[in-house]
Amino acid sequence: MRAAATEQPAASRSRRGAVVAALMLSMALAALDSTIVSTAVPQIVGDLGGFSVFSWLFSGYLLAVTVTLPVYGKLSDTFGRKPVLVAGAAVFLLGSLLCATAWNMAALIAFRIVQGLGGGALQGTVQTLAADLYPLKERPKIQAKLSTVWATSAIAGPSLGGVLAAYADWRWIFLINLPIGALALWLIVRHLHEPVRESSGRRPRIDWAGALAVFACGGVLLTALVQGGVAWDWLSAPSLALFGTGLALIGAVVVIERRAAEPIIPGWVWRRRTIAAVNLALGALGLLMVAPTVFLPTYAQTVLGLAPVPAGFVLSVWTLSWPVSAALSQHVYGRIGFRNTAMLGIGTATLILLAFPFLPYPGEPWQPALLMLLLGGALGLFQLPLIIGVQSTVGWEERGTTTASVLFCRQTGQTIGATLFGAIANGVLAARLGGAGDLDAVTRALGSGAPAEHVRHAVADAVHAVYLGAAGAAALAFLVLLFVAPRRFPVLRNPGD
């Protein structure tokens, strides 16, 4: 097993710029592929068929990314970041090429899962390498860059997908990954040189049983959450069977990991207060982010009467303030600490989310846009100090596992949030529209003209309820930091920090 007594930069400064460029390209690939397919669905379905299962183009990718994060985190701590990132990028590009050659919907879904298997390595290892490359005082710079890339790519994805589907062919959505990914791979292989770590003299033991159990458990439970209430009723036999199997697999994971010499999910991830608190807090962040990203565009089109592009702008303004706030957060946590800075950010976010239901009806577009601008600034103060703080409490040999656990919890929070808030929105719509509780159906109806006034009111009430739920998630994160996180993170000071 690798170990290091002292922290060293993962690349010399002369090579670091090229490595950072590779990390940003890798992050862009992972972010784009989460959203770029959405606007090309009509063309894909028209070519391949399979409308009844097309949602698995998104769910399959999400499941594969989420459940592999802990596995890649442990592997990067055992064998180093470079081999894991190179292997993950290669799998991602293979999946992209296969997606472009898909002959039916089942094949495309299977190849999207292959993409996700590589995407998990991209997300987790990029974040870990960012901490390896920079000492503590410089980490906000690289994290702000990665946040900007992620936010910009996630917002631009649907537009790019629509352009490629309309003016070229939907298969170019996947083929465009190949030159970008190849450039990132070349930069990593050529310029990333990790320092040699001291060896314990024994061969690393890989917990393959634990990896398989984690993958199976996460896949079953996330499938139950993604498909519950959509493909089948929550209390139906498939739903109950999946949740029952998931609970049994959780027990199996606990037993296997306790017996493993080097577990994929070590117990210290949850026994250490700092890591446990950050995991829970960022899980709540993933949950609350569903409210604006999923429901605000519908609100902007239905209630405010905006076209899709201006509606997207109402949401995208938070990508302006989030990275700026994140970059400036070092001046705050340098004075008051990681925990207090994050509490300031999430406390402010709670108030902003609570303010949304009090916007005038129907209101002006600048009003929710202003709230989103403020929300991005608040969440930049919240997320980045926690990520940098928790990465700084562990050494190189534990950083990959720690980073992966944080990202896993955030991804899981988003999955739970989509399920929970979707149920809340549909419940409110059902009450307001006499049973017509399908928010997607309301959105599709916009294409036929201006919605009826009672529909606009119903959507406004539904989105208001979702934002109140998001405020509850933000408040939960605040309480976790207040009562679980230590007042001062136990930072390991390394040379250059």
C-alpha positions in Angstrom: 0.0 0.0 0.0 1.2 3.5 -0.8 1.9 5.9 2.0 3.7 9.2 2.4 5.1 10.9 5.4 5.0 14.3 3.9 2.8 15.9 1.2 4.4 16.7 -2.1 2.9 18.4 -5.1 1.7 15.8 -7.7 3.5 17.7 -10.5 6.1 20.3 -10.8 4.9 23.9 -11.3 6.2 23.8 -14.9 3.9 20.9 -15.7 1.0 21.8 -13.5 -0.7 24.1 -16.0 -1.0 21.3 -18.5 -2.3 18.9 -15.8 -4.9 21.5 -14.7 -6.0 21.9 -18.3 -6.5 18.1 -18.5 -8.5 18.2 -15.3 -10.8 20.9 -16.6 -11.3 19.0 -19.8 -12.1 15.9 -17.9 -14.5 17.8 -15.6 -16.2 19.3 -18.7 -16.8 15.8 -20.2 -18.3 14.5 -17.0 -20.6 17.6 -16.6 -21.7 17.7 -20.2 -22.7 14.1 -20.3 -25.1 14.6 -17.4 -27.2 17.0 -19.5 -26.3 17.0 -23.1 -28.6 14.1 -24.1 -31.8 15.8 -22.8 -32.7 18.0 -25.7 -31.8 15.3 -28.3 -34.3 12.7 -26.9 -36.9 13.3 -29.7 -34.3 12.6 -32.4 -32.9 9.6 -30.5 -36.3 8.1 -30.0 -37.3 8.8 -33.5 -34.3 6.9 -34.8 -34.0 4.0 -32.3 -37.5 3.8 -30.8 -37.9 2.8 -27.1 -39.8 5.8 -25.8 -41.1 3.9 -22.8 -37.5 3.3 -21.4 -35.6 6.4 -22.6 -35.4 7.8 -19.1 -32.8 5.1 -18.5 -30.4 7.1 -20.7 -30.1 9.5 -17.7 -30.8 7.1 -14.9 -28.3 4.4 -16.1 -25.5 7.0 -16.4 -26.4 8.5 -13.0 -26.4 5.1 -11.3 -23.1 4.0 -12.7 -21.4 7.2 -11.8 -22.7 7.2 -8.2 -22.1 3.7 -7.2 -18.5 3.6 -8.6 -17.3 6.7 -6.8 -16.3 4.9 -3.6 -14.6 2.2 -5.5 -12.5 4.6 -7.6 -11.7 6.6 -4.5 -10.2 3.6 -2.7 -8.3 2.5 -5.8 -6.8 5.9 -6.3 -5.5 5.8 -2.7 -4.1 2.3 -3.3 -2.5 2.6 -6.8 -2.3 6.4 -7.3 -4.5 9.0 -9.1 -2.9 8.7 -12.6 -3.7 5.1 -13.4 -7.2 5.4 -12.1 -7.9 8.6 -14.1 -6.3 7.2 -17.2 -8.3 4.0 -17.0 -11.5 5.8 -16.2 -11.1 8.2 -19.1 -10.4 5.3 -21.4 -13.6 3.5 -20.3 -15.6 6.8 -20.7 -14.3 7.3 -24.2 -15.0 3.6 -25.1 -18.6 4.1 -23.8 -18.9 7.3 -25.9 -17.8 5.5 -29.1 -20.2 2.6 -28.4 -23.1 5.0 -27.8 -22.5 6.6 -31.2 -22.8 3.1 -32.8 -25.9 2.1 -30.9 -28.5 0.2 -33.0 -31.4 0.3 -30.6 -32.4 1.9 -27.3 -31.4 -1.1 -25.2 -27.9 -0.9 -26.7 -27.7 2.8 -26.1 -28.7 2.4 -22.5 -26.1 -0.3 -21.9 -23.4 1.9 -23.5 -24.5 4.9 -21.4 -23.9 2.7 -18.3 -20.4 2.0 -19.7 -19.9 5.7 -20.0 -21.0 6.1 -16.4 -18.5 3.5 -15.2 -15.8 5.8 -16.6 -17.5 9.0 -15.5 -17.2 8.0 -11.8 -13.4 7.9 -12.1 -13.4 11.3 -13.8 -15.5 13.1 -11.2 -13.8 11.6 -8.1 -10.2 11.5 -9.2 -10.3 15.0 -10.7 -11.4 16.5 -7.4 -8.8 14.5 -5.5 -5.9 15.5 -7.9 -6.9 19.1 -7.5 -6.1 18.8 -3.8 -2.9 17.0 -4.5 -1.7 19.6 -6.9 -2.1 22.7 -4.7 -1.3 23.4 -1.1 -4.1 24.5 1.2 -3.8 28.2 0.6 -4.0 27.8 -3.2 -6.7 25.2 -3.4 -9.6 27.7 -3.8 -8.1 28.7 -7.2 -8.3 25.3 -8.8 -11.6 24.4 -7.1 -13.1 27.7 -8.4 -11.9 26.8 -11.9 -13.5 23.3 -11.7 -16.7 24.8 -10.3 -16.9 27.2 -13.2 -16.3 24.4 -15.7 -18.9 22.2 -14.1 -21.5 24.9 -13.9 -20.9 26.2 -17.4 -20.9 22.7 -19.0 -24.0 21.6 -17.1 -25.9 24.7 -18.3 -24.5 24.6 -21.9 -25.1 20.8 -22.3 -28.8 21.0 -23.3 -28.2 23.8 -25.8 -25.2 22.0 -27.4 -27.1 18.7 -27.6 -30.0 20.5 -29.3 -27.7 22.1 -31.9 -25.9 18.8 -32.7 -29.2 16.9 -33.0 -30.8 19.6 -35.2 -27.9 20.4 -37.5 -25.8 17.3 -37.5 -26.9 14.0 -36.0 -27.6 12.9 -32.4 -24.6 10.5 -32.6 -22.3 13.5 -32.6 -23.3 14.2 -29.0 -21.1 11.2 -28.1 -18.5 11.5 -30.8 -17.6 15.0 -29.7 -16.2 13.5 -26.5 -13.5 11.6 -28.4 -11.2 14.5 -29.4 -11.7 16.3 -26.1 -11.1 13.2 -24.0 -8.1 12.2 -26.2 -6.5 15.6 -25.5 -7.1 15.3 -21.8 -5.7 11.7 -21.8 -2.6 12.9 -23.7 -2.0 15.7 -21.2 -2.4 13.5 -18.2 -0.1 10.7 -19.6 2.6 13.2 -20.7 2.6 15.8 -17.8 1.3 14.2 -14.6 4.1 12.6 -12.7 3.1 11.6 -9.2 5.9 11.5 -6.6 7.1 8.0 -5.5 5.5 7.0 -2.3 7.0 4.9 0.4 5.8 1.3 0.2 4.9 -0.9 3.1 6.6 -3.8 1.3 3.4 -5.9 0.9 1.2 -6.3 -2.1 -2.0 -4.2 -2.0 -5.1 -6.2 -1.2 -8.1 -5.1 -3.3 -11.5 -5.6 -1.6 -13.3 -6.9 -4.7 -16.1 -8.4 -2.6 -16.7 -5.1 -1.0 -16.6 -3.3 -4.4 -19.2 -5.7 -5.9 -21.4 -5.4 -2.8 -21.3 -1.6 -2.8 -22.0 -1.5 -6.6 -24.9 -3.9 -6.2 -26.4 -2.1 -3.1 -26.1 1.3 -4.7 -27.5 0.1 -8.0 -30.6 -1.5 -6.4 -31.4 1.3 -4.0 -30.9 4.1 -6.6 -32.9 2.2 -9.1 -35.7 2.0 -6.6 -35.5 5.7 -6.0 -35.2 6.7 -9.7 -38.0 4.4 -10.9 -40.4 4.5 -7.9 -43.5 6.4 -8.7 -42.5 6.6 -12.4 -42.3 3.1 -13.8 -44.3 1.6 -10.9 -46.2 2.7 -7.8 -44.2 3.2 -4.6 -46.1 0.4 -2.8 -46.1 -2.0 -5.7 -44.3 -5.4 -5.7 -41.2 -4.2 -7.8 -40.7 -1.2 -5.5 -41.0 -3.2 -2.3 -38.8 -5.9 -3.7 -36.0 -3.5 -4.7 -36.1 -1.7 -1.3 -36.1 -5.0 0.5 -33.1 -6.3 -1.5 -31.3 -3.0 -1.0 -31.7 -3.2 2.8 -30.4 -6.8 2.7 -27.4 -5.6 0.6 -26.7 -2.8 3.1 -26.3 -5.5 5.7 -24.0 -7.5 3.4 -21.9 -4.4 2.8 -21.4 -3.8 6.5 -20.4 -7.4 7.2 -18.0 -7.6 4.2 -16.4 -4.2 5.0 -15.9 -5.1 8.6 -14.0 -8.2 7.7 -12.0 -6.7 4.8 -8.3 -5.9 5.4 -8.6 -2.8 3.2 -12.3 -2.0 2.8 -13.7 0.0 -0.1 -15.7 2.1 2.4 -13.6 2.1 5.6 -15.4 2.7 8.9 -13.3 5.8 9.7 -15.2 7.7 7.0 -18.2 7.8 9.3 -16.4 7.6 12.7 -14.5 10.8 12.2 -16.8 13.8 13.0 -15.4 16.1 10.4 -15.9 13.7 7.4 -19.3 12.4 8.6 -20.6 16.0 9.0 -19.3 17.1 5.6 -20.8 13.9 4.0 -24.2 14.7 5.6 -24.1 18.4 4.8 -23.2 17.9 1.1 -25.8 15.2 0.9 -28.3 17.9 1.9 -26.8 20.2 -0.7 -27.4 17.6 -3.4 -31.0 17.4 -2.3 -31.7 21.1 -2.2 -30.0 21.7 -5.6 -32.8 19.8 -7.3 -35.3 22.6 -6.5 -33.8 25.2 -8.8 -32.2 23.0 -11.4 -35.3 20.8 -12.1 -38.2 23.1 -11.2 -37.2 26.7 -11.8 -37.2 26.4 -15.7 -40.8 25.1 -15.6 -41.7 27.9 -13.2 -40.1 30.5 -15.5 -41.9 29.2 -18.6 -45.3 28.5 -17.0 -45.7 31.3 -14.5 -43.5 34.0 -16.0 -44.4 33.2 -19.6 -40.8 33.1 -20.7 -39.4 31.2 -23.8 -37.0 28.3 -23.1 -33.8 30.4 -23.6 -34.7 33.2 -21.3 -36.1 30.7 -18.8 -32.7 29.0 -18.9 -31.0 32.3 -18.2 -33.0 32.7 -15.0 -31.4 29.5 -13.7 -28.0 30.0 -15.2 -27.2 33.3 -13.3 -26.2 31.3 -10.3 -23.2 30.0 -12.3 -21.9 33.6 -12.3 -21.9 34.1 -8.5 -21.1 30.5 -7.3 -17.5 30.3 -8.6 -16.8 33.9 -7.7 -18.0 33.4 -4.1 -16.1 30.1 -3.9 -12.9 31.8 -5.0 -13.3 34.5 -2.4 -14.3 32.1 0.4 -10.6 31.6 1.4 -10.6 35.2 2.8 -13.6 34.2 5.0 -12.5 30.8 6.2 -9.0 32.1 6.7 -10.5 34.3 9.5 -13.5 32.4 10.9 -12.7 28.8 9.9 -14.2 26.2 7.5 -17.2 25.3 9.6 -18.4 28.8 10.4 -17.9 29.9 6.8 -20.0 27.0 5.6 -22.7 27.8 8.2 -22.8 31.4 7.0 -23.3 30.2 3.5 -26.0 27.6 4.1 -27.7 29.9 6.6 -28.0 32.6 4.0 -29.1 30.0 1.4 -31.9 28.9 3.8 -33.3 32.4 4.0 -33.0 32.9 0.2 -34.9 29.6 -0.4 -37.6 30.6 2.1 -38.0 34.0 0.3 -38.9 32.3 -3.0 -42.6 31.5 -2.1 -43.1 35.2 -1.2 -42.3 36.5 -4.7 -45.3 38.3 -6.1 -47.5 36.5 -8.6 -46.8 36.3 -11.4 -43.9 38.7 -10.9 -41.0 39.8 -13.1 -38.2 37.6 -14.4 -35.5 39.6 -12.6 -37.0 38.7 -9.2 -36.2 34.9 -9.3 -33.0 35.7 -11.2 -31.9 37.9 -8.4 -32.6 35.2 -5.8 -30.7 32.7 -7.9 -27.7 35.1 -8.1 -27.7 35.4 -4.3 -28.2 31.6 -3.9 -25.2 30.9 -6.0 -23.1 33.2 -3.9 -24.3 31.6 -0.7 -23.7 28.0 -1.9 -20.2 29.0 -3.1 -19.5 30.0 0.5 -20.9 26.7 1.7 -19.6 24.0 -0.6 -16.0 24.9 -1.3 -14.8 25.4 2.3 -16.3 22.0 3.2 -14.5 20.2 0.3 -11.2 22.0 0.9 -11.5 21.6 4.6 -12.3 17.9 4.7 -9.5 17.1 2.1 -7.1 19.0 4.3 -7.8 16.8 7.3 -6.4 13.7 5.7 -3.1 12.6 4.1 -2.5 11.6 0.5 -3.3 7.9 1.3 -6.8 8.7 2.5 -7.7 11.7 0.3 -9.2 9.7 -2.6 -11.5 7.7 -0.3 -12.6 10.9 1.6 -13.3 12.9 -1.6 -15.2 10.0 -3.1 -17.4 9.6 0.0 -18.3 13.4 -0.2 -19.2 13.2 -3.9 -21.1 10.0 -3.4 -23.3 11.6 -0.7 -23.9 14.6 -2.8 -24.9 12.5 -5.8 -27.2 10.3 -3.6 -28.7 13.5 -2.2 -29.6 14.6 -5.7 -31.2 11.3 -6.5 -33.3 11.4 -3.3 -34.2 15.1 -4.0 -35.5 14.4 -7.5 -37.7 11.6 -6.1 -38.9 13.5 -3.0 -39.5 16.9 -4.6 -41.1 15.3 -7.7 -43.6 13.6 -5.3 -44.2 17.0 -3.5 -44.8 18.9 -6.8 -47.1 16.2 -8.2 -49.0 16.1 -5.0 -49.6 19.8 -5.0 -50.6 19.8 -8.7 -53.0 16.9 -8.0 -54.7 18.9 -5.3 -54.9 22.1 -7.4 -55.9 20.5 -10.7 -58.2 17.8 -9.5 -55.9 14.9 -10.1 -53.8 16.2 -13.0 -50.6 15.9 -11.0 -48.0 15.3 -13.7 -45.6 18.2 -13.8 -44.0 17.0 -17.0 -47.4 16.9 -18.7 -48.0 20.5 -17.7 -44.6 21.5 -19.1 -45.3 19.7 -22.4 -48.7 21.5 -22.7 -46.8 24.8 -22.9 -46.0 24.2 -26.5 -49.7 24.6 -27.5 -49.9 28.1 -26.3 -50.3 30.1 -23.0 -51.4 27.9 -20.1 -54.7 28.6 -18.4 -54.6 30.8 -15.3 -55.5 28.0 -12.9 -52.5 25.9 -14.4 -50.1 28.8 -13.8 -51.3 29.1 -10.2 -51.0 25.4 -9.7 -47.4 25.3 -11.0 -46.5 28.3 -8.9 -47.9 26.6 -5.7 -46.1 23.4 -6.6 -42.7 25.1 -7.1 -43.2 27.1 -3.9 -43.7 23.9 -2.0 -40.5 22.5 -3.5 -38.5 25.5 -2.5 -39.8 25.2 1.0 -38.6 21.6 1.0 -35.2 22.8 -0.3 -35.1 25.3 2.6 -35.7 22.5 5.0 -32.8 20.6 3.5 -30.6 23.7 3.8 -31.6 24.1 7.5 -30.8 20.4 8.0 -27.3 21.0 6.7 -26.9 24.0 9.0 -27.9 21.9 12.0 -25.5 19.1 11.0 -22.6 21.6 10.9 -23.7 23.1 14.2 -24.0 19.9 16.2 -21.9 17.3 14.4 -18.9 19.1 12.8 -16.1 20.2 15.1 -15.6 24.0 15.5 -12.2 23.8 14.0 -11.3 21.2 11.4 -8.2 19.2 12.4 -6.2 20.3 9.4 -2.9 18.5 8.6 -0.3 21.2 7.8 2.0 20.2 5.0 4.9 22.0 3.4 3.7 24.8 1.3 0.4 25.3 3.2 
